[in-house]
Amino acid sequence: MTRASRGQALIETAIALPVFLLVMFGVIWALQTGVLGERVEMVARYGGMVSAEINPYQQYSLYAAYSAAAGSPLTSSCATPPPDLIKGGAPLAAPAAATLAFWQPSQNSATAGASCGKSISNGSGLSAPMLLGRTSITVSASNDVPTTLQPFAGTQTQRVASLTSFSSPAMATLIACYPEMQAAFEHSVDPSTDQSSPVVTPPIASFATGALALGGC
């Protein structure tokens, strides 16, 4: 091998090696980010599943209806998924062993939040607006970008997942939003609330398509 060929191989290696290392670190970072995004989505789905499992006694029982009509509605919990589930191997299976440090998010970067309320749907196929319970969940986490890629991608990559689920509204919401139901339950709790000249509400024309009118909800 001549000196010229040895020098040429050295130059080619010096040019190709940084490119190879850059691509390798990029693949590793992409794998970490992909796994983190999948885990964030699983935690958001877990939070939606937990929020859907509401205690029927607390939300849909006659006791809840009477309490709401009497002015003391039962409090409804808004379940927030624990951010620590992102560090677990499978958030939907408990108990789950923590994953290795390579696959975990950056320290103190995992956050989760939930907001619960009501939503009114005005679909074209509905005879009247539909009242629904709404739960919105947002989960986020970040992972560190390799030092060699930070000039191109920054120091951290954040992954965010959001989920909005709908359910039947609780009794307290129904009574607060439908005046006819509120009047009926108030009379059931305290007959003295009857008016001397009660307002006659027109009957529903069809039970298949008719619905109670929403009040100031």
C-alpha positions in Angstrom: 0.0 0.0 0.0 1.4 3.3 -1.0 1.6 6.4 1.2 -1.0 8.1 -1.0 -3.6 5.4 -0.6 -3.0 5.3 3.2 -3.5 9.1 3.4 -6.7 8.9 1.2 -8.2 6.2 3.5 -7.4 8.3 6.6 -9.2 11.4 5.0 -12.2 9.3 4.0 -12.5 7.9 7.5 -12.2 11.4 9.1 -15.0 12.6 6.9 -17.3 9.6 7.2 -16.9 8.9 11.0 -18.6 12.1 12.2 -21.5 11.6 9.8 -21.9 8.0 11.0 -21.8 9.0 14.7 -24.3 11.8 14.0 -26.7 9.4 12.4 -26.3 6.8 15.1 -27.0 9.3 17.9 -30.0 10.5 15.9 -31.4 7.0 15.7 -31.0 6.5 19.4 -32.7 9.8 20.1 -35.6 8.9 17.8 -36.1 5.6 19.6 -36.2 7.3 23.0 -38.6 10.0 21.7 -40.9 7.4 20.1 -41.1 5.3 23.2 -41.7 8.3 25.4 -44.5 9.5 23.1 -46.2 6.1 23.2 -46.0 6.0 27.0 -47.4 9.5 27.3 -50.4 8.4 25.1 -51.0 5.3 27.3 -51.0 7.4 30.5 -53.6 9.7 28.9 -55.8 6.7 28.0 -55.4 5.3 31.5 -56.6 8.6 32.9 -59.6 8.6 30.7 -60.5 5.0 31.7 -60.2 5.8 35.4 -62.4 9.0 35.0 -65.0 6.9 33.2 -65.3 4.5 36.2 -67.3 6.9 38.4 -69.0 5.5 41.5 -72.7 5.2 40.4 -73.8 5.7 44.0 -72.1 9.1 44.1 -73.2 10.2 40.6 -76.4 8.5 39.4 -78.4 7.4 42.4 -81.6 8.8 43.8 -79.7 9.9 46.8 -77.5 12.1 44.5 -80.7 13.5 42.9 -82.3 14.4 46.2 -79.1 15.9 47.5 -78.8 18.1 44.4 -82.5 19.2 44.6 -82.0 20.1 48.3 -79.1 22.4 47.4 -76.3 20.1 48.6 -75.0 18.4 45.4 -72.5 15.6 45.9 -69.0 16.5 44.8 -67.7 14.6 41.7 -64.1 13.7 41.6 -62.0 14.6 38.6 -59.3 11.9 38.3 -55.9 13.0 37.3 -53.5 10.2 36.1 -50.3 10.0 38.2 -47.4 11.4 36.2 -45.1 8.6 37.7 -46.9 6.1 35.4 -44.8 7.4 32.6 -41.8 5.8 34.2 -43.5 2.4 34.4 -43.2 -0.3 31.8 -47.0 -0.6 31.3 -49.3 2.0 32.8 -52.4 -0.2 32.2 -51.1 -3.1 34.2 -50.4 -2.9 37.9 -48.0 -3.4 39.4 -45.5 -2.5 36.7 -41.8 -2.5 37.1 -40.0 0.8 36.4 -38.2 0.9 33.0 -34.5 1.3 32.7 -33.0 4.8 32.9 -32.4 4.9 29.2 -36.1 4.8 28.5 -37.3 7.2 31.2 -38.1 10.9 30.7 -36.0 13.7 32.0 -36.1 14.3 35.7 -39.2 16.2 36.9 -40.4 16.7 33.3 -43.6 14.5 33.5 -46.8 16.4 34.2 -50.5 15.4 34.1 -53.6 17.4 34.5 -57.4 16.9 34.2 -60.4 19.2 34.0 -64.0 18.1 34.3 -67.2 19.9 33.3 -70.1 19.7 31.0 -70.6 20.0 27.2 -73.6 20.7 25.1 -73.8 19.0 21.8 -75.9 20.6 19.0 -75.6 17.9 16.4 -77.7 18.2 13.2 -79.5 14.9 13.9 -80.6 15.9 17.4 -84.1 17.1 18.2 -82.7 19.2 21.1 -79.3 20.0 22.5 -77.7 17.1 24.3 -76.0 17.5 27.7 -72.9 15.5 28.3 -70.2 15.2 31.0 -66.7 16.0 29.7 -63.3 15.1 31.0 -60.2 16.5 29.4 -56.8 15.0 30.2 -53.3 16.3 29.2 -50.1 14.5 29.8 -46.6 15.7 28.9 -43.0 14.6 29.3 -39.6 15.5 27.9 -36.4 13.6 27.1 -32.8 14.9 26.7 -31.4 15.4 23.2 -27.8 14.0 22.7 -25.2 16.7 22.9 -24.1 16.2 19.3 -27.7 16.9 18.1 -28.4 19.8 20.4 -27.3 22.5 17.8 -30.0 21.1 15.5 -32.8 20.0 17.9 -32.4 21.9 21.1 -31.7 20.5 24.6 -35.0 18.6 25.1 -37.8 17.1 23.2 -41.3 17.4 24.6 -44.1 14.9 23.9 -47.7 15.8 24.7 -50.9 13.7 24.6 -54.5 15.0 25.1 -57.7 13.0 25.5 -61.3 14.2 25.9 -63.9 11.7 27.0 -67.7 12.2 27.3 -70.2 10.5 29.6 -73.7 10.8 30.9 -74.0 13.9 33.1 -74.3 13.4 36.9 -77.6 13.9 38.6 -76.6 17.3 40.0 -75.8 18.6 36.5 -79.1 17.3 35.1 -81.1 18.9 37.9 -79.2 22.2 37.5 -79.7 22.3 33.7 -83.3 21.1 33.3 -85.8 23.3 35.0 -88.6 20.6 34.8 -86.4 18.1 36.6 -85.4 20.6 39.2 -89.0 21.5 39.9 -90.1 17.9 40.1 -87.3 17.0 42.6 -87.8 20.1 44.6 -91.4 19.1 45.1 -90.4 15.6 46.0 -88.0 16.9 48.7 -90.2 19.7 49.9 -93.8 19.8 48.8 -94.2 23.3 50.1 -92.2 24.6 47.1 -95.3 24.1 44.9 -96.6 27.3 43.4 -100.3 28.2 43.8 -100.6 28.4 40.0 -98.0 26.1 38.6 -96.7 26.6 35.1 -97.9 23.8 32.8 -95.1 22.5 30.6 -96.2 21.2 27.2 -95.8 17.5 27.0 -93.1 15.9 24.8 -94.5 15.2 21.4 -92.5 12.0 20.9 -90.6 10.0 23.5 -88.4 8.7 20.7 -87.1 12.0 19.5 -88.4 14.5 22.1 -86.2 15.9 24.9 -86.5 18.2 27.9 -85.5 21.8 27.1 -82.2 23.0 28.6 -82.4 25.9 30.9 -79.7 28.3 32.0 -77.0 25.7 32.1 
